[in-house]
Amino acid sequence: MSKLEVEDEEDERRDPRAWMKVIGAFEQPRLVYNVGKKHFEHIQTPPSLFPPPSHKTAFFRNRYNLIHARLLRNESFQPPTLQTQPRHSLSRSDSSLSQNYTITPIANLLGRSGSSHLLLGLLTRSPTGGLLLTDLTGGIGLSLQHAQPTVGIDGAWFCPGMIVLVDGIYEEDSQGYGAGSSASGTLGDIGGVGGTVGGRFVAFSIAHPPAERRNSSLGVPDTMDAAQEAHGGFGWTDFLGLGSERAVGSRMRKMQQLVYETQAPHAGNNKIVVLGEIELDVPRSLQALRKILGMYAELNVSQMPVSIVVLGNFVRHAALAGGASSGSIEYKECFDALASVLAEYPQLLRNTTFVFVPGDNDPWASAFSAGAATPVPRQAVPDIFTSRVRRVFAEANREGDRGKDAKPTEGQVVWASNPVRISLFGPTEEIVFFRDDTSGRLRRTCINFETKDEETEGPTQRVQSEANDELASGVPQGEEAMDTDSSHENINPTFQDSLSSSVVAARKLVRTILDQSHLSPFPLSTRPVLWDYSSSLHLYPLPSTLVLADSEAPPFALTYEGCHAMNPGKMVRDGKGKTAGWIEYNIMERKGEVKEIAL
């Protein structure tokens, strides 16, 4: 090998794009949690779009087992021991140091009327319209008349389809409570895996299972506390197909430091640009895109972003749904217009990886959904519509080969699935992108609670506080970003009232999704899911960064339990003036910043 070839190889290894991998939902390893062995296993059966009904049951069972196992890893749910060593990961008072909580299976409620219990189950609707709480042993009618969320009314969303913790009292059926109830208090024949328990469960408080930080799940030391020792976790599990944290994590972190050291040639290539809701059939969207790309094209090659992620919907109305202006020809013309804009910045195309993530209005799913919720995960935009965009990238790379700014790593365009994961330096950093109007679906299906002046603290309140599930009262940066990991204190009500509605909405959305560890915590009738590919929707372990592209929610960038969550919002902002907005994410700092520019 010549000296020139060696230098080119070293330059390529020092290019951060060489360590960037786009992992589609249909390429991600399909894992299932084994309760008996307490670790993850690969699913051996080949996936199918038309699986047998048993796979639907396995889909919910695996989700419940995963949250239940995560909850049992929390110190509040571990049995007491004779050891008196102080706890490190939880903040507790002396009075609650030896207190632990036990989850009661629903089937064990029989014959225990009037006793208080802590249940973990799936919120569902009964055939009569009432609420049911189900686990793997059975189901029971749920009364939330006196219940209050432990995080407050504006702290989190609670909807059917979510797995929740409920603290309350079991009442046997003497008045015909609940669906499927019986006066004898025996198991019925509907609801849950084992049937519906007679009677009802009167809840006093309800909460989401506390989230677990990524480093705790992987069993590696927290980067914020170098003295912490590694323990437990699933560090040897390869969640992305790129190697496990214990196997290659240390080497990848050293490579990341080498690539981004101060004097490195690519130290300035540490940004990822996220653009949301680009409607290519709207002239103003192309104008905004041209202005944003022009800003980054003027930068030096060593300062250009590593990647530009563009999220749909790419058209205003559902494509191929039968409308006068929604045919295949019109849809392809939209991407031809995009190709004309991209062709103006060949140097940016040569030095950046573009990733396109579709929305519900994009084909082929939009052809039969007419813009309604389509099954997730979903495939990328078909190649038949994107040929001219790929041709523009190929031409830009050919020009670069003849120019002085030629680089071993060429520009690339990736048409990704929804959701999609981007891995930087193996398992060191995982970024999840998901395009869905989640906040609107939460508002339509949520459970409303009565406002109480006085709330009684129950086990779920204490669990939430002890497990650092409360968001800290951090000061938002420009009312768009806030760090919520710096305190174990509960939110001060007066401070929460002083926050803007956009910040409260962002907190509420992020807490709900991350505590559920799932991108779509809804019933299948509300948001369909492909059963055999449901593992791609799990957020366990928590990613380093989560991008929830929601056009109905305000743009934000905040951190919760070590996971930085962002929403770019719509690129063309409605309201006063004409502005375009996006998010610029710093890879080394793991922080996003909401950007705006006047059109």
GUDOMI-405355 format. One record per residue (C-alpha): x, y, z; residue in three letters. Coordinates in Angstrom, 2 decimals, decimal comma. Example, Ala and Ser with C-alpha at 12.3 -4.5 7.8 and 13.67 -1.06 7.14 Angstrom:
<nodes>
((12,30 -4,50 7,80) ALA)
((13,67 -1,06 7,14) SER)
</nodes>
This chain:
<nodes>
((0,00 0,00 0,00) MET)
((1,41 3,37 -1,00) SER)
((1,88 6,27 1,39) LYS)
((-0,88 8,22 -0,36) LEU)
((-3,37 5,36 0,15) GLU)
((-2,44 5,16 3,84) VAL)
((-3,03 8,89 4,29) GLU)
((-6,41 8,64 2,53) ASP)
((-7,43 5,77 4,81) GLU)
((-6,41 7,69 7,93) GLU)
((-8,30 10,76 6,70) ASP)
((-11,40 8,65 6,11) GLU)
((-11,21 7,14 9,60) ARG)
((-11,00 10,65 11,04) ARG)
((-14,08 11,80 9,14) ASP)
((-17,07 11,54 11,54) PRO)
((-19,29 10,44 8,65) ARG)
((-17,22 7,26 8,41) ALA)
((-18,49 6,36 11,90) TRP)
((-22,09 7,28 11,20) MET)
((-24,56 4,49 10,49) LYS)
((-28,25 4,88 9,52) VAL)
((-30,27 1,93 10,85) ILE)
((-33,75 1,46 9,43) GLY)
((-36,62 0,01 11,45) ALA)
((-36,68 -3,08 9,21) PHE)
((-32,91 -3,62 9,58) GLU)
((-32,73 -3,32 13,37) GLN)
((-32,21 -6,57 15,31) PRO)
((-35,51 -8,03 16,52) ARG)
((-35,12 -8,71 20,23) LEU)
((-37,46 -10,10 22,89) VAL)
((-36,96 -10,04 26,66) TYR)
((-36,70 -13,51 28,24) ASN)
((-38,21 -13,31 31,73) VAL)
((-36,74 -16,61 32,89) GLY)
((-33,17 -15,90 31,77) LYS)
((-33,48 -12,15 32,38) LYS)
((-31,81 -11,08 29,18) HIS)
((-32,65 -10,31 25,57) PHE)
((-32,86 -12,93 22,85) GLU)
((-33,04 -12,66 19,07) HIS)
((-36,35 -13,66 17,51) ILE)
((-35,59 -16,60 15,26) GLN)
((-38,80 -16,73 13,23) THR)
((-38,72 -14,68 10,00) PRO)
((-40,80 -11,48 10,15) PRO)
((-44,01 -11,12 8,19) SER)
((-46,46 -8,35 7,39) LEU)
((-49,27 -10,88 7,96) PHE)
((-48,20 -12,79 11,08) PRO)
((-50,43 -15,22 13,04) PRO)
((-52,62 -13,79 15,86) PRO)
((-50,26 -15,16 18,50) SER)
((-47,72 -12,52 17,50) HIS)
((-50,14 -9,80 18,58) LYS)
((-50,27 -11,29 22,08) THR)
((-46,48 -11,61 22,12) ALA)
((-46,20 -7,93 21,13) PHE)
((-48,07 -6,76 24,26) PHE)
((-46,51 -9,40 26,50) ARG)
((-42,98 -8,37 25,56) ASN)
((-43,76 -4,71 26,18) ARG)
((-45,20 -5,49 29,63) TYR)
((-42,31 -7,79 30,59) ASN)
((-39,77 -5,17 29,58) LEU)
((-41,35 -2,42 31,71) ILE)
((-41,89 -4,82 34,62) HIS)
((-38,24 -5,90 34,56) ALA)
((-37,12 -2,27 34,34) ARG)
((-39,30 -1,43 37,34) LEU)
((-37,89 -4,28 39,42) LEU)
((-34,40 -2,89 38,78) ARG)
((-35,45 0,29 40,56) ASN)
((-34,21 0,31 44,16) GLU)
((-37,67 1,21 45,44) SER)
((-38,95 -2,18 44,26) PHE)
((-36,05 -4,32 45,40) GLN)
((-36,43 -6,38 48,59) PRO)
((-34,54 -5,09 51,64) PRO)
((-31,22 -6,64 52,60) THR)
((-29,03 -6,60 55,71) LEU)
((-26,53 -4,32 54,04) GLN)
((-26,44 -0,75 55,32) THR)
((-24,34 0,79 52,57) GLN)
((-25,76 4,10 51,34) PRO)
((-27,62 4,26 48,04) ARG)
((-26,01 6,17 45,21) HIS)
((-28,52 6,44 42,39) SER)
((-31,56 7,55 44,43) LEU)
((-32,13 10,48 46,75) SER)
((-34,01 9,31 49,87) ARG)
((-34,70 10,45 53,37) SER)
((-33,73 8,31 56,36) ASP)
((-37,36 7,42 57,07) SER)
((-37,87 5,89 53,63) SER)
((-34,44 4,25 53,25) LEU)
((-35,67 0,77 54,20) SER)
((-39,07 1,08 52,53) GLN)
((-39,74 -0,89 49,40) ASN)
((-42,83 -1,43 47,30) TYR)
((-44,35 -4,62 45,96) THR)
((-46,36 -4,98 42,78) ILE)
((-49,43 -7,16 43,27) THR)
((-50,58 -9,34 40,34) PRO)
((-54,21 -8,62 39,56) ILE)
((-55,24 -12,26 40,01) ALA)
((-53,95 -12,09 43,61) ASN)
((-56,62 -9,53 44,51) LEU)
((-59,25 -12,26 44,91) LEU)
((-60,41 -12,55 48,49) GLY)
((-58,54 -9,43 49,64) ARG)
((-61,32 -6,87 49,60) SER)
((-60,57 -3,61 51,39) GLY)
((-56,79 -3,99 51,18) SER)
((-54,52 -1,49 49,47) SER)
((-52,24 -2,56 46,62) HIS)
((-49,88 -1,23 44,00) LEU)
((-50,69 -2,56 40,52) LEU)
((-48,84 -2,43 37,23) LEU)
((-51,01 -2,93 34,19) GLY)
((-52,15 -1,85 30,76) LEU)
((-54,93 0,73 30,58) LEU)
((-57,67 -0,46 28,22) THR)
((-61,30 0,23 27,44) ARG)
((-63,95 -2,39 28,27) SER)
((-66,72 -3,22 25,76) PRO)
((-69,08 -1,05 27,83) THR)
((-66,74 1,96 27,67) GLY)
((-65,27 1,74 31,18) GLY)
((-61,59 1,54 32,08) LEU)
((-59,84 -1,77 32,67) LEU)
((-56,39 -2,45 34,08) LEU)
((-54,87 -5,69 32,77) THR)
((-51,64 -7,56 33,34) ASP)
((-50,46 -11,06 32,44) LEU)
((-52,64 -12,66 35,14) THR)
((-55,98 -10,94 34,54) GLY)
((-57,90 -7,69 34,39) GLY)
((-60,04 -5,61 36,72) ILE)
((-62,41 -2,67 36,42) GLY)
((-60,68 0,59 37,34) LEU)
((-62,25 3,59 39,03) SER)
((-60,32 6,86 38,64) LEU)
((-62,96 9,07 40,22) GLN)
((-60,71 9,93 43,17) HIS)
((-57,36 9,39 41,44) ALA)
((-54,74 12,06 40,86) GLN)
((-51,54 11,88 38,77) PRO)
((-48,49 11,99 40,99) THR)
((-46,82 14,55 38,73) VAL)
((-49,81 16,86 38,58) GLY)
((-52,44 17,44 35,94) ILE)
((-49,92 19,03 33,55) ASP)
((-47,09 16,62 34,35) GLY)
((-47,86 13,73 31,99) ALA)
((-50,48 12,23 29,70) TRP)
((-52,47 9,13 30,64) PHE)
((-54,27 7,31 27,82) CYS)
((-55,57 3,81 27,08) PRO)
((-52,74 1,73 25,71) GLY)
((-50,22 2,89 28,33) MET)
((-48,71 0,74 31,06) ILE)
((-49,12 2,56 34,39) VAL)
((-48,65 2,18 38,13) LEU)
((-51,87 2,49 40,12) VAL)
((-52,14 2,76 43,91) ASP)
((-55,52 2,11 45,50) GLY)
((-57,93 -0,25 47,26) ILE)
((-59,62 -3,37 45,93) TYR)
((-63,39 -3,64 46,44) GLU)
((-65,14 -6,94 45,83) GLU)
((-68,18 -6,98 43,61) ASP)
((-71,29 -6,48 45,68) SER)
((-72,92 -3,81 43,51) GLN)
((-72,03 -5,08 40,04) GLY)
((-68,92 -2,94 39,57) TYR)
((-66,83 -3,16 36,44) GLY)
((-66,98 -5,05 33,22) ALA)
((-67,06 -8,81 33,46) GLY)
((-67,56 -8,70 37,23) SER)
((-69,33 -11,38 39,18) SER)
((-70,72 -11,49 42,68) ALA)
((-68,72 -14,57 43,53) SER)
((-65,42 -12,74 42,96) GLY)
((-64,06 -15,39 40,60) THR)
((-62,24 -14,93 37,34) LEU)
((-64,54 -14,19 34,43) GLY)
((-64,12 -15,01 30,78) ASP)
((-63,17 -11,61 29,28) ILE)
((-60,39 -9,07 29,69) GLY)
((-56,74 -9,77 30,34) GLY)
((-54,95 -13,06 29,81) VAL)
((-56,57 -14,79 32,78) GLY)
((-59,97 -13,10 32,67) GLY)
((-61,55 -10,21 34,56) THR)
((-61,52 -10,20 38,35) VAL)
((-64,89 -9,42 39,91) GLY)
((-65,18 -6,08 41,67) GLY)
((-63,27 -2,91 41,01) ARG)
((-60,02 -1,24 41,95) PHE)
((-60,50 2,25 43,39) VAL)
((-57,38 4,24 42,52) ALA)
((-56,04 7,10 44,62) PHE)
((-52,95 7,90 42,56) SER)
((-51,62 6,96 39,15) ILE)
((-48,12 7,28 37,68) ALA)
((-45,93 6,17 34,83) HIS)
((-43,17 3,63 35,58) PRO)
((-40,04 5,67 36,33) PRO)
((-37,60 5,82 33,44) ALA)
((-34,14 4,30 33,69) GLU)
((-31,08 6,20 32,52) ARG)
((-29,20 4,77 29,56) ARG)
((-25,99 4,15 31,48) ASN)
((-27,87 2,25 34,18) SER)
((-29,55 0,06 31,57) SER)
((-26,22 -0,72 29,91) LEU)
((-24,38 -1,15 33,21) GLY)
((-21,65 1,36 32,41) VAL)
((-20,42 4,26 34,59) PRO)
((-22,28 7,51 34,25) ASP)
((-20,21 10,04 32,31) THR)
((-21,27 12,66 34,85) MET)
((-19,79 10,62 37,71) ASP)
((-16,48 9,07 36,83) ALA)
((-16,17 7,46 40,27) ALA)
((-19,29 5,37 39,76) GLN)
((-18,64 1,68 39,19) GLU)
((-20,20 -0,32 36,39) ALA)
((-22,73 -2,89 37,49) HIS)
((-25,46 -5,12 36,06) GLY)
((-27,35 -3,98 33,02) GLY)
((-27,41 -5,29 29,48) PHE)
((-24,00 -4,07 28,37) GLY)
((-23,31 -7,25 26,39) TRP)
((-26,53 -6,99 24,36) THR)
((-26,14 -5,70 20,80) ASP)
((-29,29 -3,61 20,38) PHE)
((-28,37 -2,05 17,02) LEU)
((-26,33 -4,73 15,32) GLY)
((-23,12 -2,69 15,61) LEU)
((-21,57 -4,33 18,65) GLY)
((-22,43 -4,17 22,33) SER)
((-21,45 -1,42 24,75) GLU)
((-19,14 -3,69 26,75) ARG)
((-17,46 -5,07 23,62) ALA)
((-16,74 -1,95 21,57) VAL)
((-17,99 1,00 23,64) GLY)
((-14,66 1,93 25,18) SER)
((-12,83 1,77 21,84) ARG)
((-15,52 3,84 20,11) MET)
((-15,34 6,57 22,76) ARG)
((-11,59 6,82 22,27) LYS)
((-12,12 7,09 18,52) MET)
((-14,69 9,84 19,08) GLN)
((-12,18 11,81 21,16) GLN)
((-9,55 11,29 18,46) LEU)
((-11,87 12,54 15,69) VAL)
((-13,02 15,59 17,64) TYR)
((-9,78 16,56 19,34) GLU)
((-8,92 20,26 19,12) THR)
((-6,38 20,06 16,30) GLN)
((-8,19 17,37 14,30) ALA)
((-9,13 18,32 10,72) PRO)
((-12,81 17,46 11,31) HIS)
((-13,19 18,91 14,81) ALA)
((-15,67 21,44 13,49) GLY)
((-17,88 18,83 11,79) ASN)
((-19,88 18,25 14,96) ASN)
((-23,38 19,41 14,00) LYS)
((-26,52 17,64 12,84) ILE)
((-29,24 19,80 11,30) VAL)
((-32,86 18,64 11,74) VAL)
((-35,59 20,02 9,47) LEU)
((-39,23 19,12 10,05) GLY)
((-42,42 19,15 7,96) GLU)
((-41,07 20,31 4,61) ILE)
((-44,06 20,59 2,27) GLU)
((-42,46 20,59 -1,16) LEU)
((-45,70 21,60 -2,89) ASP)
((-45,64 24,94 -1,03) VAL)
((-43,35 27,56 -2,70) PRO)
((-42,51 29,13 0,66) ARG)
((-41,07 25,81 1,88) SER)
((-38,61 25,71 -1,01) LEU)
((-37,71 29,34 -0,32) GLN)
((-37,03 28,53 3,34) ALA)
((-35,02 25,42 2,45) LEU)
((-32,91 27,40 -0,02) ARG)
((-32,10 30,00 2,64) LYS)
((-31,18 27,43 5,31) ILE)
((-28,99 25,38 3,00) LEU)
((-27,34 28,56 1,75) GLY)
((-26,26 29,42 5,30) MET)
((-24,46 26,09 5,76) TYR)
((-23,06 26,05 2,22) ALA)
((-21,18 29,30 2,97) GLU)
((-19,27 27,62 5,81) LEU)
((-15,82 26,16 5,44) ASN)
((-15,72 22,44 4,63) VAL)
((-14,37 21,73 8,11) SER)
((-17,39 23,48 9,66) GLN)
((-20,20 21,89 7,65) MET)
((-22,74 19,65 9,42) PRO)
((-22,17 15,91 9,49) VAL)
((-25,76 15,25 8,49) SER)
((-28,93 17,07 7,53) ILE)
((-32,05 15,11 8,49) VAL)
((-35,22 16,10 6,62) VAL)
((-38,52 14,83 8,04) LEU)
((-41,90 14,70 6,25) GLY)
((-44,63 15,19 5,47) ASN)
((-43,24 16,18 2,09) PHE)
((-46,65 17,27 0,75) VAL)
((-49,63 19,00 2,35) ARG)
((-52,21 16,35 1,45) HIS)
((-51,98 12,59 1,28) ALA)
((-50,26 11,53 -1,94) ALA)
((-51,90 8,99 -4,24) LEU)
((-55,14 9,25 -2,26) ALA)
((-57,32 10,12 -5,23) GLY)
((-57,27 13,92 -5,09) GLY)
((-56,96 16,10 -8,17) ALA)
((-53,44 17,27 -7,26) SER)
((-52,22 14,24 -5,30) SER)
((-51,25 11,82 -8,07) GLY)
((-47,92 10,12 -8,60) SER)
((-46,84 12,60 -11,26) ILE)
((-47,46 15,59 -8,99) GLU)
((-45,63 13,88 -6,12) TYR)
((-42,56 13,19 -8,26) LYS)
((-42,55 16,80 -9,45) GLU)
((-42,23 17,88 -5,82) CYS)
((-38,97 15,93 -5,46) PHE)
((-37,80 17,19 -8,84) ASP)
((-38,20 20,71 -7,42) ALA)
((-36,24 19,61 -4,35) LEU)
((-33,48 18,31 -6,61) ALA)
((-33,29 21,71 -8,33) SER)
((-32,75 23,40 -4,95) VAL)
((-30,12 20,88 -3,82) LEU)
((-28,21 21,22 -7,10) ALA)
((-27,38 24,83 -6,17) GLU)
((-25,11 23,65 -3,31) TYR)
((-22,82 20,89 -4,69) PRO)
((-20,11 21,45 -2,09) GLN)
((-22,61 20,96 0,73) LEU)
((-23,88 17,74 -0,89) LEU)
((-20,32 16,38 -1,15) ARG)
((-19,56 16,93 2,51) ASN)
((-22,86 16,07 4,22) THR)
((-25,09 13,02 4,56) THR)
((-28,74 13,81 3,87) PHE)
((-31,39 11,59 5,51) VAL)
((-35,06 11,76 4,47) PHE)
((-37,72 10,35 6,83) VAL)
((-41,32 10,07 5,48) PRO)
((-44,57 11,08 7,16) GLY)
((-48,14 9,82 6,97) ASP)
((-48,85 11,80 3,78) ASN)
((-46,07 10,10 1,83) ASP)
((-46,49 6,95 -0,32) PRO)
((-47,06 4,12 -0,46) TRP)
((-48,99 4,01 2,81) ALA)
((-50,81 7,27 2,01) SER)
((-52,47 5,62 -1,00) ALA)
((-54,89 3,73 1,26) PHE)
((-54,79 5,81 4,46) SER)
((-55,72 9,19 2,94) ALA)
((-53,48 10,90 5,51) GLY)
((-54,79 9,01 8,54) ALA)
((-52,51 7,11 10,90) ALA)
((-50,62 4,43 9,00) THR)
((-49,01 1,31 10,50) PRO)
((-45,58 1,91 12,01) VAL)
((-42,82 1,31 11,34) PRO)
((-43,20 2,30 7,71) ARG)
((-40,98 2,03 4,67) GLN)
((-39,01 4,85 3,05) ALA)
((-40,19 6,95 0,13) VAL)
((-40,14 4,68 -2,98) PRO)
((-37,15 5,04 -5,31) ASP)
((-39,38 5,78 -8,28) ILE)
((-40,03 9,29 -6,92) PHE)
((-36,47 10,14 -5,83) THR)
((-34,37 9,30 -8,89) SER)
((-33,55 12,92 -9,74) ARG)
((-32,41 13,72 -6,18) VAL)
((-30,02 10,75 -6,24) ARG)
((-28,74 11,92 -9,61) ARG)
((-27,92 15,36 -8,16) VAL)
((-25,80 13,76 -5,41) PHE)
((-24,00 11,54 -7,91) ALA)
((-23,16 14,56 -10,08) GLU)
((-21,92 16,55 -7,07) ALA)
((-19,61 13,69 -6,07) ASN)
((-18,22 13,44 -9,61) ARG)
((-17,41 17,15 -9,59) GLU)
((-15,69 16,73 -6,24) GLY)
((-13,46 13,98 -7,60) ASP)
((-12,13 16,46 -10,18) ARG)
((-11,80 19,35 -7,72) GLY)
((-9,37 20,25 -5,00) LYS)
((-11,81 19,57 -2,18) ASP)
((-12,10 15,84 -2,92) ALA)
((-12,61 13,72 0,19) LYS)
((-12,43 9,97 0,75) PRO)
((-16,00 10,01 2,17) THR)
((-18,45 11,09 -0,51) GLU)
((-21,76 12,83 -0,01) GLY)
((-24,66 10,49 0,47) GLN)
((-28,45 10,60 0,48) VAL)
((-30,34 8,02 2,57) VAL)
((-34,06 7,38 2,20) TRP)
((-34,88 6,03 5,64) ALA)
((-37,83 4,37 7,33) SER)
((-39,98 5,91 10,03) ASN)
((-38,76 5,60 12,75) PRO)
((-35,04 5,49 12,02) VAL)
((-31,94 5,38 14,21) ARG)
((-28,59 7,04 13,57) ILE)
((-25,61 5,58 15,36) SER)
((-22,48 7,65 15,88) LEU)
((-19,35 5,73 16,85) PHE)
((-21,14 2,44 17,38) GLY)
((-23,18 2,20 20,59) PRO)
((-21,61 5,38 21,99) THR)
((-24,40 7,61 20,72) GLU)
((-27,83 6,60 19,47) GLU)
((-30,23 9,14 17,95) ILE)
((-33,84 8,13 17,27) VAL)
((-35,94 10,06 14,73) PHE)
((-39,71 9,60 14,68) PHE)
((-42,18 11,59 12,59) ARG)
((-45,64 11,54 14,14) ASP)
((-48,17 14,03 15,48) ASP)
((-48,08 12,38 18,90) THR)
((-49,26 15,36 20,93) SER)
((-52,52 15,65 19,00) GLY)
((-53,25 11,95 19,48) ARG)
((-52,53 12,27 23,20) LEU)
((-54,96 15,16 23,53) ARG)
((-57,71 13,27 21,73) ARG)
((-57,43 10,05 23,76) THR)
((-56,28 11,24 27,20) CYS)
((-58,06 10,61 30,50) ILE)
((-59,23 13,74 32,31) ASN)
((-58,77 14,00 36,07) PHE)
((-60,61 16,21 38,51) GLU)
((-58,59 19,05 40,01) THR)
((-57,97 18,58 43,74) LYS)
((-56,79 21,27 46,14) ASP)
((-55,17 18,77 48,49) GLU)
((-53,44 15,60 47,44) GLU)
((-52,47 12,72 49,68) THR)
((-49,05 11,26 49,14) GLU)
((-49,17 7,58 48,28) GLY)
((-46,61 4,97 47,23) PRO)
((-46,65 6,12 43,61) THR)
((-45,86 9,69 44,66) GLN)
((-42,89 8,51 46,72) ARG)
((-41,66 6,22 43,95) VAL)
((-41,75 9,01 41,42) GLN)
((-39,82 11,37 43,68) SER)
((-37,26 8,79 44,80) GLU)
((-36,55 7,53 41,30) ALA)
((-35,87 11,06 39,99) ASN)
((-38,97 10,87 37,86) ASP)
((-39,89 14,45 38,70) GLU)
((-38,74 17,08 36,26) LEU)
((-36,57 19,67 37,93) ALA)
((-37,50 23,31 38,02) SER)
((-34,81 24,39 35,57) GLY)
((-34,94 27,73 33,81) VAL)
((-35,75 27,35 30,09) PRO)
((-33,27 28,71 27,59) GLN)
((-35,20 31,09 25,45) GLY)
((-38,41 29,35 26,51) GLU)
((-37,45 26,47 24,24) GLU)
((-34,83 24,36 26,02) ALA)
((-34,25 23,28 29,57) MET)
((-32,12 20,77 31,41) ASP)
((-34,29 18,64 33,67) THR)
((-31,60 16,45 35,22) ASP)
((-30,00 18,81 37,71) SER)
((-32,31 18,30 40,67) SER)
((-34,32 15,69 42,53) HIS)
((-36,85 18,21 43,74) GLU)
((-40,51 18,24 42,79) ASN)
((-41,79 21,00 40,57) ILE)
((-42,76 24,09 42,48) ASN)
((-46,42 24,75 41,53) PRO)
((-45,92 28,50 41,43) THR)
((-42,88 28,08 39,17) PHE)
((-44,75 25,67 36,90) GLN)
((-47,59 28,16 36,58) ASP)
((-45,07 30,80 35,52) SER)
((-43,75 28,64 32,67) LEU)
((-45,07 29,26 29,22) SER)
((-47,63 26,85 27,83) SER)
((-45,15 25,64 25,19) SER)
((-42,61 24,59 27,83) VAL)
((-45,27 22,78 29,89) VAL)
((-46,50 20,98 26,76) ALA)
((-42,94 19,92 25,89) ALA)
((-42,30 18,57 29,40) ARG)
((-45,58 16,67 29,34) LYS)
((-44,91 15,05 25,98) LEU)
((-41,30 14,06 26,66) VAL)
((-42,00 12,61 30,11) ARG)
((-44,85 10,48 28,77) THR)
((-42,91 8,97 25,87) ILE)
((-39,69 8,30 27,77) LEU)
((-41,41 6,84 30,84) ASP)
((-43,38 4,49 28,59) GLN)
((-40,16 3,56 26,73) SER)
((-42,20 3,31 23,55) HIS)
((-42,71 5,58 20,56) LEU)
((-46,39 4,66 20,16) SER)
((-48,05 3,92 23,54) PRO)
((-51,53 3,71 22,03) PHE)
((-54,05 0,97 21,28) PRO)
((-53,70 -0,64 17,88) LEU)
((-57,04 0,86 16,88) SER)
((-55,58 4,35 17,43) THR)
((-52,10 3,82 15,96) ARG)
((-51,59 0,51 14,08) PRO)
((-48,29 -1,30 14,60) VAL)
((-46,64 -4,03 12,53) LEU)
((-46,43 -6,74 15,19) TRP)
((-43,26 -8,44 13,95) ASP)
((-41,35 -5,13 13,76) TYR)
((-42,62 -3,67 17,04) SER)
((-39,17 -3,94 18,67) SER)
((-38,05 -0,97 16,55) SER)
((-40,50 1,22 18,51) LEU)
((-39,04 0,39 21,92) HIS)
((-36,94 3,02 23,68) LEU)
((-35,00 0,67 25,95) TYR)
((-32,32 1,46 26,72) PRO)
((-33,10 5,13 26,40) LEU)
((-31,35 6,65 23,37) PRO)
((-28,79 9,39 23,77) SER)
((-31,07 11,71 21,79) THR)
((-34,71 11,48 20,72) LEU)
((-36,17 13,60 17,92) VAL)
((-39,99 13,69 18,06) LEU)
((-40,97 15,52 14,90) ALA)
((-44,45 16,74 15,83) ASP)
((-45,96 19,50 13,73) SER)
((-48,74 20,08 16,30) GLU)
((-46,33 20,70 19,20) ALA)
((-44,10 23,75 19,73) PRO)
((-40,39 23,35 18,93) PRO)
((-38,28 22,46 21,95) PHE)
((-34,98 20,98 23,12) ALA)
((-34,81 19,58 26,65) LEU)
((-33,16 16,78 28,60) THR)
((-34,92 14,20 30,75) TYR)
((-33,18 11,30 32,53) GLU)
((-30,06 11,83 30,44) GLY)
((-31,94 11,64 27,12) CYS)
((-31,99 14,85 25,10) HIS)
((-35,38 15,23 23,40) ALA)
((-36,02 17,66 20,54) MET)
((-38,84 18,71 18,24) ASN)
((-38,00 20,85 15,19) PRO)
((-41,68 21,68 14,59) GLY)
((-42,75 22,86 11,15) LYS)
((-40,00 24,41 9,06) MET)
((-42,21 27,29 7,90) VAL)
((-43,62 28,79 11,10) ARG)
((-47,16 30,13 11,19) ASP)
((-47,86 33,29 13,14) GLY)
((-46,41 36,76 13,13) LYS)
((-44,00 37,38 10,29) GLY)
((-42,49 34,85 7,91) LYS)
((-39,86 32,72 9,61) THR)
((-38,24 29,34 9,06) ALA)
((-37,16 27,18 11,99) GLY)
((-35,01 24,12 12,53) TRP)
((-32,80 22,50 15,19) ILE)
((-29,02 22,39 15,24) GLU)
((-27,68 19,51 17,33) TYR)
((-24,15 19,48 18,77) ASN)
((-22,78 15,94 18,81) ILE)
((-20,13 16,45 21,50) MET)
((-22,31 18,48 23,86) GLU)
((-25,41 16,38 23,13) ARG)
((-27,52 19,51 23,11) LYS)
((-29,87 20,91 20,53) GLY)
((-30,64 24,54 19,84) GLU)
((-33,79 25,87 18,19) VAL)
((-32,89 28,16 15,29) LYS)
((-35,03 30,65 13,39) GLU)
((-34,43 32,87 10,38) ILE)
((-36,59 35,47 8,68) ALA)
((-37,73 34,74 5,14) LEU)
</nodes>
